[in-house]
């Protein structure tokens, strides 16, 4: 479904980021947490932050991005 959104090597990083985001979301939505689920959620939160930074650092120089006029006005 999301395969091939970006050229390699960026796509592999993006796929990992999407998977980790889905896993984090699943744990965050739990209605009842135990000590182990909270520990895992904390670990996932740290890992997700690191992956987001890695994605930012590896893609920011590879792609030209800009704000849309609507975003600039806001």
C-alpha positions in Angstrom: 0.0 0.0 0.0 2.8 2.4 0.9 5.6 0.7 -1.1 7.6 2.9 -3.4 6.5 6.3 -2.0 10.1 7.5 -2.1 13.2 6.3 -4.0 15.7 4.2 -2.0 17.4 4.5 0.4 14.7 6.9 1.8 11.8 4.4 1.2 13.2 1.8 3.6 13.5 4.5 6.4 10.0 5.6 5.6 8.6 2.1 5.8 10.3 1.6 9.2 8.9 4.9 10.4 5.4 4.0 9.3 5.5 0.6 11.0 6.8 2.0 14.2 4.1 4.8 14.2 1.4 2.1 13.8 2.9 0.1 16.6 3.1 3.1 18.9 -0.5 4.0 18.0 -1.7 0.5 18.9 -0.1 0.6 22.3 -1.2 4.2 23.0 -4.8 3.2 22.3 -4.9 0.5 24.9 -7.6 1.1 27.5 -5.8 -0.8 30.2 -2.1 -0.7 30.7 0.2 -2.9 32.7 3.7 -2.1 33.8 5.1 -4.0 30.8 2.9 -2.2 28.3 3.8 1.2 29.7 7.5 0.3 29.6 7.1 -0.9 25.9 5.2 2.3 25.1 8.0 4.4 26.6 10.6 2.5 24.6 8.5 2.9 21.4 8.2 6.6 22.0 12.0 7.0 22.3 12.5 4.8 19.2 9.9 6.7 17.2 11.5 10.0 18.0 14.9 8.7 16.9 13.5 7.4 13.7 11.8 10.7 12.9 15.1 12.5 13.4 16.9 10.0 11.2 14.2 10.5 8.5 14.5 14.3 8.8 18.3 14.2 8.6 18.5 11.9 5.7 15.8 13.5 3.5 16.1 17.2 4.2 18.9 17.7 1.7 17.5 15.2 -0.9 14.1 16.9 -1.4 13.2 20.5 -2.1 10.2 21.3 0.1 8.2 24.5 0.5 5.1 25.7 2.2 1.9 26.1 0.3 0.5 29.6 0.0 -2.3 28.7 2.4 0.3 27.5 5.0 2.3 30.7 4.5 -0.7 32.8 5.2 -1.5 31.0 8.4 
